[in-house]
């Protein structure tokens, strides 16, 4: 029984690592689309095309993201904002957005 539990825990950890790897691929695709948007002006269209493609749907699924149309629209909106993923996920950006939301509410 102990071997089964250890094996299950190992498999779960491997699955989590794989999911993180695919999430990194999604973040890289977002950064590429943002770069395309700044250079050519077609970033939201590029990420939508990728997310709707067979490969994009597979990567999103492996990252634990349901590849539906709502997700595609969210990715397009994120790219349209033009904020790189490394900046958007940083603590400083999060605090700045939170402060701006509080200022709007007041």
C-alpha atoms as a printed R data frame, in Angstrom:
    type eleno elety resid chain resno       x      y       z
1   ATOM     1    CA   UNK     A     1   0.000  0.000   0.000
2   ATOM     2    CA   UNK     A     2   2.816  2.361   0.847
3   ATOM     3    CA   UNK     A     3   4.382  1.883  -2.598
4   ATOM     4    CA   UNK     A     4   1.044  2.728  -4.227
5   ATOM     5    CA   UNK     A     5   0.791  5.992  -2.270
6   ATOM     6    CA   UNK     A     6   4.388  6.929  -3.083
7   ATOM     7    CA   UNK     A     7   3.798  6.135  -6.740
8   ATOM     8    CA   UNK     A     8   0.589  8.169  -6.823
9   ATOM     9    CA   UNK     A     9   2.302 11.138  -5.189
10  ATOM    10    CA   UNK     A    10   5.163 10.901  -7.681
11  ATOM    11    CA   UNK     A    11   2.756 10.743 -10.623
12  ATOM    12    CA   UNK     A    12   0.802 13.719  -9.266
13  ATOM    13    CA   UNK     A    13   4.006 15.762  -8.945
14  ATOM    14    CA   UNK     A    14   5.048 14.828 -12.477
15  ATOM    15    CA   UNK     A    15   1.631 15.904 -13.744
16  ATOM    16    CA   UNK     A    16   1.908 19.234 -11.948
17  ATOM    17    CA   UNK     A    17   5.344 19.814 -13.461
18  ATOM    18    CA   UNK     A    18   4.027 19.040 -16.934
19  ATOM    19    CA   UNK     A    19   1.095 21.415 -16.415
20  ATOM    20    CA   UNK     A    20   3.502 24.187 -15.379
21  ATOM    21    CA   UNK     A    21   5.605 23.523 -18.466
22  ATOM    22    CA   UNK     A    22   2.587 23.897 -20.744
23  ATOM    23    CA   UNK     A    23   1.509 27.027 -18.839
24  ATOM    24    CA   UNK     A    24   4.934 28.480 -19.634
25  ATOM    25    CA   UNK     A    25   4.304 27.743 -23.316
26  ATOM    26    CA   UNK     A    26   1.002 29.652 -23.103
27  ATOM    27    CA   UNK     A    27   2.796 32.614 -21.493
28  ATOM    28    CA   UNK     A    28   5.425 32.536 -24.244
29  ATOM    29    CA   UNK     A    29   2.688 32.528 -26.894
30  ATOM    30    CA   UNK     A    30   1.117 35.562 -25.212
31  ATOM    31    CA   UNK     A    31   4.462 37.380 -25.188
32  ATOM    32    CA   UNK     A    32   4.977 36.564 -28.871
33  ATOM    33    CA   UNK     A    33   1.513 37.883 -29.701
34  ATOM    34    CA   UNK     A    34   2.195 41.074 -27.729
35  ATOM    35    CA   UNK     A    35   5.444 41.541 -29.657
36  ATOM    36    CA   UNK     A    36   3.560 41.005 -32.930
37  ATOM    37    CA   UNK     A    37   0.946 43.511 -31.831
38  ATOM    38    CA   UNK     A    38   3.586 46.164 -31.172
39  ATOM    39    CA   UNK     A    39   5.419 45.436 -34.420
40  ATOM    40    CA   UNK     A    40   2.634 44.601 -36.884
41  ATOM    41    CA   UNK     A    41  -0.601 45.457 -35.049
42  ATOM    42    CA   UNK     A    42  -2.116 41.981 -35.351
43  ATOM    43    CA   UNK     A    43  -1.377 40.462 -31.920
44  ATOM    44    CA   UNK     A    44  -4.950 39.690 -30.808
45  ATOM    45    CA   UNK     A    45  -5.664 38.011 -34.146
46  ATOM    46    CA   UNK     A    46  -2.471 35.946 -33.868
47  ATOM    47    CA   UNK     A    47  -3.237 34.656 -30.365
48  ATOM    48    CA   UNK     A    48  -6.830 33.898 -31.373
49  ATOM    49    CA   UNK     A    49  -5.654 31.948 -34.409
50  ATOM    50    CA   UNK     A    50  -3.180 30.018 -32.253
51  ATOM    51    CA   UNK     A    51  -5.683 29.316 -29.467
52  ATOM    52    CA   UNK     A    52  -8.265 28.037 -31.949
53  ATOM    53    CA   UNK     A    53  -5.765 25.831 -33.758
54  ATOM    54    CA   UNK     A    54  -5.426 22.160 -32.900
55  ATOM    55    CA   UNK     A    55  -1.981 22.692 -31.383
56  ATOM    56    CA   UNK     A    56  -3.153 25.678 -29.367
57  ATOM    57    CA   UNK     A    57  -6.159 23.807 -27.997
58  ATOM    58    CA   UNK     A    58  -3.895 20.904 -27.050
59  ATOM    59    CA   UNK     A    59  -1.407 23.158 -25.253
60  ATOM    60    CA   UNK     A    60  -4.180 25.003 -23.414
61  ATOM    61    CA   UNK     A    61  -5.728 21.701 -22.341
62  ATOM    62    CA   UNK     A    62  -2.390 20.365 -21.109
63  ATOM    63    CA   UNK     A    63  -1.892 23.603 -19.157
64  ATOM    64    CA   UNK     A    64  -5.209 22.992 -17.407
65  ATOM    65    CA   UNK     A    65  -7.087 25.685 -19.331
66  ATOM    66    CA   UNK     A    66 -10.389 24.866 -21.004
67  ATOM    67    CA   UNK     A    67  -9.906 25.970 -24.638
68  ATOM    68    CA   UNK     A    68 -13.307 27.573 -25.160
69  ATOM    69    CA   UNK     A    69 -14.283 30.811 -26.882
70  ATOM    70    CA   UNK     A    70 -14.420 32.730 -23.599
71  ATOM    71    CA   UNK     A    71 -10.755 31.885 -22.991
72  ATOM    72    CA   UNK     A    72  -9.846 32.968 -26.525
73  ATOM    73    CA   UNK     A    73 -11.529 36.340 -25.960
74  ATOM    74    CA   UNK     A    74  -9.691 36.730 -22.660
75  ATOM    75    CA   UNK     A    75  -6.363 35.996 -24.337
76  ATOM    76    CA   UNK     A    76  -7.170 38.535 -27.049
77  ATOM    77    CA   UNK     A    77  -8.025 41.193 -24.446
78  ATOM    78    CA   UNK     A    78  -4.793 40.465 -22.573
79  ATOM    79    CA   UNK     A    79  -2.742 40.881 -25.743
80  ATOM    80    CA   UNK     A    80  -4.614 44.067 -26.650
81  ATOM    81    CA   UNK     A    81  -3.583 45.624 -23.318
82  ATOM    82    CA   UNK     A    82   0.040 45.183 -24.368
83  ATOM    83    CA   UNK     A    83   1.427 44.339 -20.911
84  ATOM    84    CA   UNK     A    84   4.086 41.609 -21.047
85  ATOM    85    CA   UNK     A    85   3.319 38.527 -18.981
86  ATOM    86    CA   UNK     A    86   6.380 38.961 -16.761
87  ATOM    87    CA   UNK     A    87   5.203 42.462 -15.855
88  ATOM    88    CA   UNK     A    88   1.549 41.502 -15.491
89  ATOM    89    CA   UNK     A    89   2.423 38.686 -13.084
90  ATOM    90    CA   UNK     A    90   4.783 40.788 -10.962
91  ATOM    91    CA   UNK     A    91   3.875 41.930  -7.471
92  ATOM    92    CA   UNK     A    92   4.427 45.605  -8.312
93  ATOM    93    CA   UNK     A    93   1.983 45.499 -11.218
94  ATOM    94    CA   UNK     A    94  -0.575 43.698  -9.092
95  ATOM    95    CA   UNK     A    95  -0.283 46.315  -6.345
96  ATOM    96    CA   UNK     A    96  -0.500 49.148  -8.885
97  ATOM    97    CA   UNK     A    97  -3.678 47.702 -10.424
98  ATOM    98    CA   UNK     A    98  -5.211 47.139  -6.992
99  ATOM    99    CA   UNK     A    99  -4.439 50.754  -5.991
100 ATOM   100    CA   UNK     A   100  -5.956 52.020  -9.248
101 ATOM   101    CA   UNK     A   101  -9.131 49.985  -8.660
102 ATOM   102    CA   UNK     A   102  -9.436 51.373  -5.129
103 ATOM   103    CA   UNK     A   103  -8.934 54.915  -6.441
104 ATOM   104    CA   UNK     A   104 -11.711 54.389  -9.004
105 ATOM   105    CA   UNK     A   105 -14.057 53.014  -6.348
106 ATOM   106    CA   UNK     A   106 -13.478 56.024  -4.084
